[in-house]
Amino acid sequence: MPTNPAYASSNAAEQLAKWLGYLEQDPHNQNLLHQAASSAFDAGQPTLCKSLIEQYASRDSLPPALVNLQALLSLSEGDFESALKHLTSLKASHHDPVLRYNMAYAHAMLEQYDAAAALLDETVLNAMPTAVTLAVRVAHHRGELDQARDLGERYARGAEIDAELPGALASVCFDAERLEDARRFALLAPDAPESQTVLGLLALRDGEQAEAQTLLHQALTACPTSGRAMLGIGLCHFEQRDFERAAVTLDSAASILKRHAGSWVAAAWAHLFNSDLVTARARFEHAAVMDRGLAEAPGGLAVIACREGRTEEAGRLITIALRLDRNCLAAALASSMLAAGAGDKARSEAIMQRALSSPVDADGRTLAELISLRSI
């Protein structure tokens, strides 16, 4: 039977008051300091907890339990380097699955995914449902999409799973373009922010703008730092041709996602259609550095060159883009601009604007819809 959180909080406060009362009577008792520090942590009073640990350390070396408490404090504050320093000092306890999980979590938050993966062995995964979710996320970041899905699905059949596992699996399947699996996992926990993000992106792919915006805003409200939800909202703005808002939102999404080249390309398009060619060029160039095989980056730069009347450069960039992907959307647009405009900036602009709202492929999708679809 689950413990009532309100009762647990009240009980922790009572325990803390008890140990502090004892400590007031016997202020040099190290055991009382230890108990009071642990109770302060449980009661959600990190500043007091730190102070009590420092008092203990001023008189004697810290026992492993208090070193571990220092690590937990660092984790709660987002100081992952300090957390690792404390955790790695507990060498005798490195077989402890909880300690290994905490170390893996700290490594993952520092984007040290190989080190995190090495700690998440079967003992840790079997001991902690949250470790399975972490292992899925780590494998996802390492680009091991099939392994991440297989691992998560294997543990998802168990009697007890982490509440965040379905959403993590949905994200993996979405990136692996296994869209029905992504939907299936997301619907196992439809109110979880990560699931809402995936369902919102799926709705966006299906052209269901209103549903996509509702789901993505719900996800972003619950998790304001979700780059994927922010990306989806930015693409909604883009499809609505609100390029100023799209540019701001997509810039934020790209900064959070960092290595997701599609978000940088989406931001570049938004700036381009917002007539900020300088920023658009910078975003396309950044995407090109991140992914040398991404055709949309040189293709987008070709579009900018067309807009600026630099036809020779545009032709060279189109060739590069089509060499990478003969179906490159940006290269096709730039080719149309060159063929129709021959360096005429006004005509190039008109071609871009028509492409935004006119069908440009066999399925009748507009340029805005295709850019959104390929940027997710």
Contacts in CASP RR format, 6 or more apart in sequence:
PFRMAT RR
TARGET T0000
AUTHOR 0000-0000-0000
METHOD contacts of the structure
MODEL  1
MPTNPAYASSNAAEQLAKWLGYLEQDPHNQNLLHQAASSAFDAGQPTLCK
SLIEQYASRDSLPPALVNLQALLSLSEGDFESALKHLTSLKASHHDPVLR
YNMAYAHAMLEQYDAAAALLDETVLNAMPTAVTLAVRVAHHRGELDQARD
LGERYARGAEIDAELPGALASVCFDAERLEDARRFALLAPDAPESQTVLG
LLALRDGEQAEAQTLLHQALTACPTSGRAMLGIGLCHFEQRDFERAAVTL
DSAASILKRHAGSWVAAAWAHLFNSDLVTARARFEHAAVMDRGLAEAPGG
LAVIACREGRTEEAGRLITIALRLDRNCLAAALASSMLAAGAGDKARSEA
IMQRALSSPVDADGRTLAELISLRSI
9 43 0 8 1.000
12 39 0 8 1.000
12 42 0 8 1.000
12 43 0 8 1.000
12 44 0 8 1.000
13 43 0 8 1.000
15 39 0 8 1.000
15 42 0 8 1.000
15 43 0 8 1.000
16 36 0 8 1.000
16 39 0 8 1.000
16 40 0 8 1.000
16 42 0 8 1.000
16 43 0 8 1.000
16 45 0 8 1.000
18 39 0 8 1.000
19 32 0 8 1.000
19 35 0 8 1.000
19 36 0 8 1.000
19 39 0 8 1.000
20 36 0 8 1.000
20 39 0 8 1.000
22 29 0 8 1.000
22 32 0 8 1.000
22 35 0 8 1.000
22 36 0 8 1.000
23 29 0 8 1.000
23 32 0 8 1.000
23 33 0 8 1.000
23 36 0 8 1.000
26 32 0 8 1.000
28 59 0 8 1.000
30 56 0 8 1.000
30 59 0 8 1.000
30 60 0 8 1.000
33 52 0 8 1.000
33 55 0 8 1.000
33 56 0 8 1.000
34 56 0 8 1.000
34 63 0 8 1.000
34 65 0 8 1.000
34 66 0 8 1.000
36 52 0 8 1.000
37 49 0 8 1.000
37 52 0 8 1.000
37 53 0 8 1.000
37 56 0 8 1.000
37 66 0 8 1.000
37 69 0 8 1.000
38 65 0 8 1.000
38 69 0 8 1.000
40 46 0 8 1.000
40 48 0 8 1.000
40 49 0 8 1.000
40 52 0 8 1.000
41 49 0 8 1.000
41 69 0 8 1.000
41 72 0 8 1.000
41 73 0 8 1.000
46 73 0 8 1.000
46 76 0 8 1.000
46 77 0 8 1.000
49 69 0 8 1.000
49 73 0 8 1.000
50 73 0 8 1.000
53 62 0 8 1.000
53 66 0 8 1.000
53 69 0 8 1.000
53 70 0 8 1.000
56 62 0 8 1.000
56 66 0 8 1.000
57 66 0 8 1.000
62 70 0 8 1.000
64 90 0 8 1.000
64 92 0 8 1.000
64 93 0 8 1.000
67 86 0 8 1.000
67 89 0 8 1.000
67 90 0 8 1.000
68 86 0 8 1.000
68 87 0 8 1.000
68 90 0 8 1.000
68 93 0 8 1.000
68 99 0 8 1.000
70 82 0 8 1.000
70 86 0 8 1.000
71 82 0 8 1.000
71 83 0 8 1.000
71 86 0 8 1.000
71 87 0 8 1.000
71 90 0 8 1.000
71 102 0 8 1.000
72 83 0 8 1.000
72 102 0 8 1.000
74 80 0 8 1.000
74 82 0 8 1.000
74 83 0 8 1.000
74 86 0 8 1.000
75 83 0 8 1.000
75 102 0 8 1.000
75 105 0 8 1.000
75 106 0 8 1.000
78 109 0 8 1.000
80 106 0 8 1.000
80 107 0 8 1.000
80 109 0 8 1.000
80 110 0 8 1.000
81 106 0 8 1.000
81 110 0 8 1.000
83 102 0 8 1.000
83 106 0 8 1.000
84 103 0 8 1.000
84 106 0 8 1.000
84 107 0 8 1.000
84 110 0 8 1.000
87 99 0 8 1.000
87 102 0 8 1.000
87 103 0 8 1.000
87 106 0 8 1.000
88 103 0 8 1.000
90 99 0 8 1.000
93 99 0 8 1.000
94 100 0 8 1.000
97 123 0 8 1.000
97 124 0 8 1.000
97 126 0 8 1.000
97 127 0 8 1.000
97 128 0 8 1.000
97 131 0 8 1.000
98 127 0 8 1.000
98 128 0 8 1.000
100 119 0 8 1.000
100 120 0 8 1.000
100 121 0 8 1.000
100 123 0 8 1.000
100 124 0 8 1.000
101 119 0 8 1.000
101 120 0 8 1.000
101 124 0 8 1.000
101 127 0 8 1.000
101 128 0 8 1.000
101 130 0 8 1.000
101 131 0 8 1.000
101 134 0 8 1.000
103 119 0 8 1.000
104 115 0 8 1.000
104 116 0 8 1.000
104 117 0 8 1.000
104 119 0 8 1.000
104 120 0 8 1.000
104 124 0 8 1.000
104 131 0 8 1.000
104 134 0 8 1.000
104 138 0 8 1.000
105 116 0 8 1.000
105 134 0 8 1.000
107 113 0 8 1.000
107 115 0 8 1.000
107 116 0 8 1.000
107 119 0 8 1.000
108 116 0 8 1.000
108 134 0 8 1.000
108 137 0 8 1.000
108 138 0 8 1.000
108 141 0 8 1.000
111 141 0 8 1.000
113 138 0 8 1.000
113 141 0 8 1.000
113 142 0 8 1.000
114 142 0 8 1.000
116 134 0 8 1.000
116 138 0 8 1.000
117 135 0 8 1.000
117 138 0 8 1.000
117 139 0 8 1.000
117 142 0 8 1.000
120 131 0 8 1.000
120 134 0 8 1.000
120 135 0 8 1.000
120 138 0 8 1.000
124 131 0 8 1.000
125 131 0 8 1.000
125 132 0 8 1.000
125 135 0 8 1.000
125 151 0 8 1.000
125 155 0 8 1.000
129 155 0 8 1.000
129 160 0 8 1.000
129 161 0 8 1.000
129 162 0 8 1.000
129 165 0 8 1.000
130 162 0 8 1.000
130 164 0 8 1.000
132 151 0 8 1.000
132 152 0 8 1.000
132 155 0 8 1.000
132 161 0 8 1.000
132 162 0 8 1.000
132 165 0 8 1.000
133 162 0 8 1.000
133 164 0 8 1.000
133 165 0 8 1.000
133 168 0 8 1.000
135 148 0 8 1.000
135 151 0 8 1.000
135 152 0 8 1.000
136 148 0 8 1.000
136 149 0 8 1.000
136 151 0 8 1.000
136 152 0 8 1.000
136 165 0 8 1.000
136 168 0 8 1.000
136 169 0 8 1.000
136 172 0 8 1.000
137 148 0 8 1.000
137 168 0 8 1.000
139 145 0 8 1.000
139 147 0 8 1.000
139 148 0 8 1.000
139 151 0 8 1.000
139 172 0 8 1.000
140 148 0 8 1.000
140 168 0 8 1.000
140 171 0 8 1.000
140 172 0 8 1.000
140 175 0 8 1.000
145 172 0 8 1.000
145 175 0 8 1.000
145 176 0 8 1.000
146 176 0 8 1.000
148 169 0 8 1.000
148 172 0 8 1.000
149 169 0 8 1.000
149 172 0 8 1.000
149 173 0 8 1.000
149 176 0 8 1.000
149 178 0 8 1.000
149 181 0 8 1.000
152 165 0 8 1.000
152 168 0 8 1.000
152 169 0 8 1.000
153 169 0 8 1.000
155 161 0 8 1.000
155 165 0 8 1.000
156 165 0 8 1.000
156 166 0 8 1.000
156 169 0 8 1.000
163 189 0 8 1.000
163 192 0 8 1.000
164 189 0 8 1.000
164 192 0 8 1.000
164 194 0 8 1.000
166 185 0 8 1.000
166 186 0 8 1.000
166 188 0 8 1.000
166 189 0 8 1.000
166 192 0 8 1.000
166 195 0 8 1.000
167 185 0 8 1.000
167 186 0 8 1.000
167 188 0 8 1.000
167 189 0 8 1.000
167 192 0 8 1.000
167 194 0 8 1.000
167 195 0 8 1.000
167 198 0 8 1.000
168 194 0 8 1.000
169 181 0 8 1.000
169 185 0 8 1.000
170 182 0 8 1.000
170 183 0 8 1.000
170 185 0 8 1.000
170 186 0 8 1.000
170 194 0 8 1.000
170 195 0 8 1.000
170 198 0 8 1.000
170 199 0 8 1.000
171 182 0 8 1.000
171 194 0 8 1.000
171 197 0 8 1.000
171 198 0 8 1.000
171 228 0 8 1.000
173 179 0 8 1.000
173 181 0 8 1.000
173 182 0 8 1.000
173 185 0 8 1.000
174 182 0 8 1.000
174 198 0 8 1.000
174 201 0 8 1.000
174 202 0 8 1.000
179 202 0 8 1.000
179 205 0 8 1.000
182 198 0 8 1.000
182 202 0 8 1.000
183 198 0 8 1.000
183 199 0 8 1.000
183 202 0 8 1.000
185 195 0 8 1.000
185 198 0 8 1.000
186 194 0 8 1.000
186 195 0 8 1.000
186 196 0 8 1.000
186 198 0 8 1.000
186 199 0 8 1.000
186 202 0 8 1.000
187 195 0 8 1.000
187 199 0 8 1.000
188 195 0 8 1.000
189 195 0 8 1.000
190 196 0 8 1.000
190 199 0 8 1.000
193 218 0 8 1.000
193 219 0 8 1.000
193 222 0 8 1.000
193 223 0 8 1.000
193 226 0 8 1.000
193 229 0 8 1.000
194 219 0 8 1.000
194 223 0 8 1.000
194 226 0 8 1.000
196 215 0 8 1.000
196 216 0 8 1.000
196 218 0 8 1.000
196 219 0 8 1.000
196 222 0 8 1.000
196 229 0 8 1.000
197 215 0 8 1.000
197 216 0 8 1.000
197 219 0 8 1.000
197 226 0 8 1.000
197 228 0 8 1.000
197 229 0 8 1.000
197 232 0 8 1.000
199 215 0 8 1.000
200 211 0 8 1.000
200 212 0 8 1.000
200 215 0 8 1.000
200 216 0 8 1.000
200 219 0 8 1.000
200 232 0 8 1.000
201 212 0 8 1.000
201 216 0 8 1.000
201 228 0 8 1.000
201 232 0 8 1.000
201 376 0 8 1.000
203 209 0 8 1.000
203 211 0 8 1.000
203 212 0 8 1.000
203 215 0 8 1.000
204 212 0 8 1.000
204 216 0 8 1.000
204 232 0 8 1.000
204 235 0 8 1.000
204 236 0 8 1.000
204 239 0 8 1.000
204 372 0 8 1.000
204 376 0 8 1.000
205 373 0 8 1.000
205 376 0 8 1.000
207 369 0 8 1.000
209 236 0 8 1.000
209 239 0 8 1.000
209 240 0 8 1.000
212 232 0 8 1.000
212 236 0 8 1.000
213 233 0 8 1.000
213 236 0 8 1.000
216 229 0 8 1.000
216 232 0 8 1.000
216 233 0 8 1.000
216 236 0 8 1.000
217 233 0 8 1.000
219 226 0 8 1.000
219 229 0 8 1.000
220 226 0 8 1.000
220 229 0 8 1.000
220 230 0 8 1.000
220 233 0 8 1.000
223 229 0 8 1.000
225 256 0 8 1.000
226 256 0 8 1.000
227 252 0 8 1.000
227 253 0 8 1.000
227 256 0 8 1.000
227 257 0 8 1.000
227 263 0 8 1.000
228 253 0 8 1.000
228 257 0 8 1.000
230 249 0 8 1.000
230 250 0 8 1.000
230 252 0 8 1.000
230 253 0 8 1.000
230 256 0 8 1.000
231 250 0 8 1.000
231 253 0 8 1.000
231 254 0 8 1.000
231 257 0 8 1.000
231 260 0 8 1.000
231 263 0 8 1.000
231 266 0 8 1.000
231 375 0 8 1.000
231 376 0 8 1.000
232 253 0 8 1.000
232 376 0 8 1.000
233 249 0 8 1.000
234 245 0 8 1.000
234 246 0 8 1.000
234 249 0 8 1.000
234 250 0 8 1.000
234 253 0 8 1.000
234 266 0 8 1.000
234 270 0 8 1.000
235 246 0 8 1.000
235 250 0 8 1.000
235 266 0 8 1.000
235 372 0 8 1.000
235 375 0 8 1.000
235 376 0 8 1.000
237 243 0 8 1.000
237 245 0 8 1.000
237 246 0 8 1.000
237 249 0 8 1.000
237 270 0 8 1.000
238 246 0 8 1.000
238 250 0 8 1.000
238 266 0 8 1.000
238 269 0 8 1.000
238 270 0 8 1.000
238 273 0 8 1.000
238 368 0 8 1.000
238 371 0 8 1.000
238 372 0 8 1.000
239 368 0 8 1.000
239 369 0 8 1.000
239 372 0 8 1.000
241 273 0 8 1.000
241 356 0 8 1.000
241 357 0 8 1.000
241 368 0 8 1.000
243 270 0 8 1.000
243 271 0 8 1.000
243 273 0 8 1.000
243 274 0 8 1.000
244 274 0 8 1.000
246 270 0 8 1.000
246 274 0 8 1.000
247 267 0 8 1.000
247 270 0 8 1.000
247 271 0 8 1.000
247 274 0 8 1.000
247 276 0 8 1.000
247 279 0 8 1.000
250 263 0 8 1.000
250 266 0 8 1.000
250 267 0 8 1.000
250 270 0 8 1.000
251 267 0 8 1.000
251 283 0 8 1.000
253 263 0 8 1.000
253 266 0 8 1.000
253 267 0 8 1.000
254 260 0 8 1.000
254 263 0 8 1.000
254 264 0 8 1.000
254 266 0 8 1.000
254 267 0 8 1.000
254 283 0 8 1.000
257 263 0 8 1.000
259 290 0 8 1.000
261 287 0 8 1.000
261 290 0 8 1.000
261 291 0 8 1.000
261 294 0 8 1.000
261 297 0 8 1.000
262 287 0 8 1.000
262 294 0 8 1.000
262 296 0 8 1.000
262 374 0 8 1.000
262 375 0 8 1.000
262 376 0 8 1.000
263 375 0 8 1.000
264 283 0 8 1.000
264 284 0 8 1.000
264 286 0 8 1.000
264 287 0 8 1.000
264 290 0 8 1.000
265 283 0 8 1.000
265 284 0 8 1.000
265 287 0 8 1.000
265 294 0 8 1.000
265 296 0 8 1.000
265 297 0 8 1.000
265 300 0 8 1.000
265 374 0 8 1.000
265 375 0 8 1.000
266 371 0 8 1.000
266 372 0 8 1.000
266 375 0 8 1.000
267 283 0 8 1.000
268 279 0 8 1.000
268 280 0 8 1.000
268 281 0 8 1.000
268 283 0 8 1.000
268 284 0 8 1.000
268 287 0 8 1.000
268 300 0 8 1.000
269 280 0 8 1.000
269 300 0 8 1.000
269 371 0 8 1.000
269 375 0 8 1.000
271 277 0 8 1.000
271 279 0 8 1.000
271 280 0 8 1.000
271 283 0 8 1.000
272 280 0 8 1.000
272 300 0 8 1.000
272 303 0 8 1.000
272 304 0 8 1.000
272 307 0 8 1.000
273 352 0 8 1.000
273 356 0 8 1.000
277 304 0 8 1.000
277 307 0 8 1.000
277 308 0 8 1.000
280 304 0 8 1.000
281 301 0 8 1.000
281 304 0 8 1.000
284 296 0 8 1.000
284 297 0 8 1.000
284 298 0 8 1.000
284 299 0 8 1.000
284 300 0 8 1.000
284 301 0 8 1.000
284 304 0 8 1.000
285 297 0 8 1.000
285 301 0 8 1.000
287 294 0 8 1.000
287 296 0 8 1.000
287 297 0 8 1.000
288 294 0 8 1.000
288 297 0 8 1.000
288 298 0 8 1.000
288 301 0 8 1.000
291 297 0 8 1.000
293 324 0 8 1.000
294 324 0 8 1.000
295 321 0 8 1.000
295 322 0 8 1.000
295 324 0 8 1.000
295 325 0 8 1.000
295 328 0 8 1.000
295 330 0 8 1.000
295 331 0 8 1.000
296 321 0 8 1.000
296 325 0 8 1.000
296 328 0 8 1.000
296 329 0 8 1.000
296 330 0 8 1.000
296 374 0 8 1.000
297 321 0 8 1.000
298 317 0 8 1.000
298 318 0 8 1.000
298 320 0 8 1.000
298 321 0 8 1.000
298 324 0 8 1.000
298 330 0 8 1.000
298 331 0 8 1.000
299 317 0 8 1.000
299 318 0 8 1.000
299 320 0 8 1.000
299 321 0 8 1.000
299 328 0 8 1.000
299 330 0 8 1.000
299 331 0 8 1.000
299 334 0 8 1.000
300 317 0 8 1.000
300 321 0 8 1.000
300 330 0 8 1.000
300 331 0 8 1.000
300 334 0 8 1.000
301 317 0 8 1.000
302 313 0 8 1.000
302 314 0 8 1.000
302 315 0 8 1.000
302 317 0 8 1.000
302 318 0 8 1.000
302 321 0 8 1.000
302 330 0 8 1.000
302 331 0 8 1.000
302 334 0 8 1.000
303 314 0 8 1.000
303 330 0 8 1.000
303 333 0 8 1.000
303 334 0 8 1.000
303 337 0 8 1.000
303 352 0 8 1.000
305 311 0 8 1.000
305 313 0 8 1.000
305 314 0 8 1.000
305 315 0 8 1.000
305 317 0 8 1.000
305 334 0 8 1.000
306 314 0 8 1.000
306 334 0 8 1.000
306 337 0 8 1.000
306 338 0 8 1.000
306 341 0 8 1.000
306 343 0 8 1.000
306 348 0 8 1.000
307 337 0 8 1.000
307 345 0 8 1.000
307 348 0 8 1.000
307 349 0 8 1.000
307 352 0 8 1.000
308 345 0 8 1.000
309 343 0 8 1.000
309 344 0 8 1.000
309 345 0 8 1.000
309 348 0 8 1.000
311 338 0 8 1.000
311 342 0 8 1.000
311 343 0 8 1.000
314 334 0 8 1.000
314 337 0 8 1.000
314 338 0 8 1.000
315 334 0 8 1.000
315 338 0 8 1.000
317 331 0 8 1.000
317 334 0 8 1.000
318 331 0 8 1.000
318 334 0 8 1.000
318 335 0 8 1.000
318 338 0 8 1.000
321 328 0 8 1.000
321 330 0 8 1.000
321 331 0 8 1.000
321 334 0 8 1.000
322 328 0 8 1.000
322 331 0 8 1.000
325 331 0 8 1.000
329 367 0 8 1.000
329 370 0 8 1.000
329 371 0 8 1.000
329 374 0 8 1.000
332 360 0 8 1.000
333 351 0 8 1.000
333 352 0 8 1.000
333 355 0 8 1.000
333 367 0 8 1.000
336 351 0 8 1.000
336 355 0 8 1.000
337 347 0 8 1.000
337 348 0 8 1.000
337 351 0 8 1.000
337 352 0 8 1.000
340 347 0 8 1.000
340 348 0 8 1.000
340 351 0 8 1.000
341 347 0 8 1.000
341 348 0 8 1.000
341 351 0 8 1.000
352 367 0 8 1.000
355 366 0 8 1.000
355 367 0 8 1.000
356 366 0 8 1.000
356 367 0 8 1.000
356 368 0 8 1.000
357 366 0 8 1.000
357 368 0 8 1.000
358 366 0 8 1.000
358 367 0 8 1.000
359 365 0 8 1.000
359 366 0 8 1.000
360 366 0 8 1.000
360 367 0 8 1.000
360 370 0 8 1.000
361 370 0 8 1.000
365 373 0 8 1.000
END
